[in-house]
Amino acid sequence: MEIIKFFIRRRITTLFLNLGILLLGLFCLNKTSIDLFPPINLPSLTIAIPAPGLSSQDIEKKITRPIEEIFNTLPKLNTIRSESQSNQATFQLKFNWGTSIDFAALSVRELLKTISLPEEAESPMIYRWNPSEDPILRVDISSSYSLDKLTQIVEHVIQPQLERISGVATIHISGTLHPEIKVKIDPQELSGRGLNLFQVREMLTKTNLQTQMGTYEEGRYALPIKLNSQFKSIDDIQNLPLYTNPKHPIRLKDIAQITEEFEETKTRARVSKQESIGLSIKKAQNAHTLNVIKAIKETLHAITQKDPRLTLTYSKDDSIYIKTSRSILMSNLWQGSVLTFIVVLIFLRNLIATLIISIAIPISVIGTFALMEFFGVSQNVFSLAGFTLAAGMVVDGAIVILENIYRHCQEEGKSPWRAAVEGTEEIALGVVSSVVTTMAIFIPVVLCIKGIFGILFKDIAFTFTIALALSLIVGFSLIPCACVLFLKREGGVKTLSFLTHPFLTKPALWVQHFFLNTLSHLIDHPKKAFFSITFIYGISFGSIALLPGLDLVPLGEFKNFLIQLKGPKGFPIDKMDQKTMILEEKLYQRPEIKTLASEIGPQTSYLFATLAQGETSLPKADQYLNTLRKELKPPDIDTKIIEFQKLDTTEGYGKPLSLIVRHSDPQIRKSILLQLTEQFKKIPDLIYISTSEEKNEPEIHVSLDHQRLKDQGLTPKEISASIYAHMKGLKGGALVQSEKNDIPIRIIEKEEKEKTLEDLKHLPFVSKTSPSKIIPLETFSALSLSEGETIVEHTNSLPSSTLSSYLKTDRRSLEHIVSDIHSVINQHPTWKDSILIESSLKVFKDTFSDLFIALIIAILLVYMILAAQFESFSQPFILMLTFPLAAVGVLIGVKLWGLYLNVIVMVGIILLVGITCDSGMLLIEYTNILRRRGMDRKEAILTALKHRMRPIFITVLTDVFGTAPMAFSRGAGAEMYQGFGVVTMFGLTAATALTLIATPILYILIEDVSDTIQLKWLWMKTLWIPDQIGDDKKEQTL
């Protein structure tokens, strides 16, 4: 090959080519962004349309159904789900993979402009669901200051400084306390004056304004004219005239009590038993997570240095997890590299040769960072796992090339130049094929797997394939050139004496003799060879049948958990706060709790807990959570205690199991849900089973008498707005302050006591036909308390209900859980068309369908590459039969590690398709070379095994020891790549050990069968030809 001679002649060119790759990678090493996961942009949109004052039925009729009709015209729309509830309509749109979500969002905005929404509806809000855009940092700020003072500091000092940091996208603040001007009006007195709340609001807003009124021109000057009648103080509000009557002037203070108070808190935050304000910070899409968090912490530290009364508590910090996981991966990388170096040194017993080979690791790995920066690939758990996976494999080609050059030079006595050229040429095709088959494995993985995992595996595929491609450049350029410079023909380079100790050499010789003697004996005894092959493949296929069930993602280290409290509808925030404090006291008594942050709201509250020490044992983690579930059960409160998962696979559903029941008849839907719930309670892996029907709370129905309403000159819209104002109050502008935030004005009714149904019945209205007449609501309406459908769901425009559930921490595989669920559904054949399985279980089903397709394509792709190399159909088939041999090792590995066949393990198994055939490829290729040189078949097979056993063992052991640190990893993020290490380590070891016996025997058996078939065909052909000649002669005679 001329290219090899070129690199050997142009040594400086070769040096700087490889040095340039290394330096470019080092330059880009610190420039590539560091993150936990790659950006995950799924083709999904959520649209929320607030409509205060409308019931769920009104929203369904006026908003949901019209919008569903126009959304169904969207191109590439896969699924549309909607929820109509009081005051809001929500839509979730899922598009086909490959759809531009930016274009889809633009199309949605354009369609929403074409529809006429009711007056109560506010502007639609469009969100994208992106798991990678969860808050990267949550900090709770507590202080000896009062809460309103702390709110001022957070909003006027801390928030502006944080928002100026590059990479900070949004900051969500909870637990603040703001002042509010409350205009408290007695509804009876107001009605007696012939007024209502809306008229008061109108007077407030019309009076409290500042507007531009044009310009006044005089000569060369044009002066703007502004009208400013804004309120400057509470006195201005109190003295607001409602209407002018010379005899009886009415001012607002005459009918209302006006005070400055604190608004009713919507959320409260607490950390370490102290009232706090929580800040949840999200980063911009392309921002570097570590850099953003570092800048935030530096800014907050500077603020607390100036004001020591401020205390910071970080209840969520992704930088710790990222740094820990990156540190573990980097440690795995250098450990794998060191182990690879030691393995090569032990086999070659030559320090210079080992150093030459080891050069491939830094050049291939570090050089990849240059292309990562160019293509925008971040340093995350998956991209760095690709490096660790490749650490032992990047030297495979260099080992085979150097070992062959070394043999040509030392054993055949060739000059270093000739040995480098001929040794590299002899093995070049095999090396290229070996690397290409390994790289090609990720082509179907990237193309076939859709969804979250398709995005994640692109990064590991990128770094792995680029590192292997660069190893080819090193192998064909630097390795031959270095061999010419440093290897000598006579005497060679001195071996390291301690590596020639019988302790190391005797086992190697014993293994070599064992395989050579066993293979020679089997070749001489065909029956034993046949039974041996049958036994080997029987064990292998039996191992496949014994493999554990399929699963999605392992849980990993258990260190964080969430407690969710939910009270009955209308449960006030004060009572919810009391319930939360009781749980906090119990949790603080447990020494393993490191931090505890609470976020309390009306009806719901959340407690975020972090353990001082993580737990990797799933049974222990599950036992701990079960203990908490038994101890923490406040009365009348629905309590859920669940673990956090770093990777959200629910696609926005929130819970791993979501079953959607679609049917137009609500009674049938309810019946199906009740039966499913009872059956699912028997599945031990499901916890916290709930249905959307359970959310239906009692509600008050107001049925209007339209004739009576018309007699009083009133409209249903006015009644609806008045009832809403009676319950919630009205916004009446704001009191402008120059240095502080404007204080909002709120118009409410005086609350002597809690509002009841009787109060609502006696809500006064002024008759428009008789202004002096005050009419209670019950005069023209009937009020009743009944069970209502507070949330109306649609799926693909059909009415639906949802059953959802969480999964236990220590559970069976998802394959078994899905099987149990289908067994329940299959008991009722009429249900099949009405039930859709969504969330993580649907992701599981879709991902494994893609994985099995990827596996089939990977096998075909590797077969085609090998067929092109050998120009044969049978010999590549022999090599593909080495893949099932890995099943024995895979079974041992997953059983020892307690793993299911999760997505990570399955991709590792697909990778074995490419790397298990490498050993057999070296054997068959060299056997064919020796036979072409005139050697008989048995001698060629044994000679090939003898000469190729050392490079086979070196390459396999470097692969095994290079990925072993991944298998033994523990800690943050280890669950995302541990399966790769386990499968590679055990599967490759078993496949190689069996391949050295199985491949030569299959080579002989298939060749003998092929020869027998050819001989029979020739024999039949010889019988057929004379008969054909005789028939031709008869025809000529006639």
Helices and strands as residue ranges (DSSP letters): H 2-9, H 11-29, E 44-50, H 56-59, I 60-64, H 65-71, E 77-85, E 88-95, H 101-113, E 125-128, G 131-133, E 137-143, H 147-153, I 154-158, H 159-163, E 168-174, E 179-185, H 187-192, H 197-207, E 210-218, E 221-228, H 234-238, E 241-243, E 250-251, H 252-255, E 256-262, E 268-271, E 274-283, H 289-306, E 310-317, H 318-348, H 351-358, H 360-375, H 381-391, H 396-410, H 416-440, H 442-448, H 451-486, G 497-500, H 502-524, H 526-546, E 558-566, H 573-588, E 593-600, E 604-615, H 618-631, E 638-643, E 657-662, H 666-680, E 686-691, G 692-695, E 698-704, H 706-711, H 716-728, E 730-735, E 743-749, H 757-761, E 764-766, E 774-776, G 777-779, E 781-787, E 791-795, E 798-807, H 814-826, G 829-834, E 835-838, H 840-870, H 874-880, G 883-886, H 887-897, H 903-915, H 917-932, H 937-967, G 974-976, H 978-1037
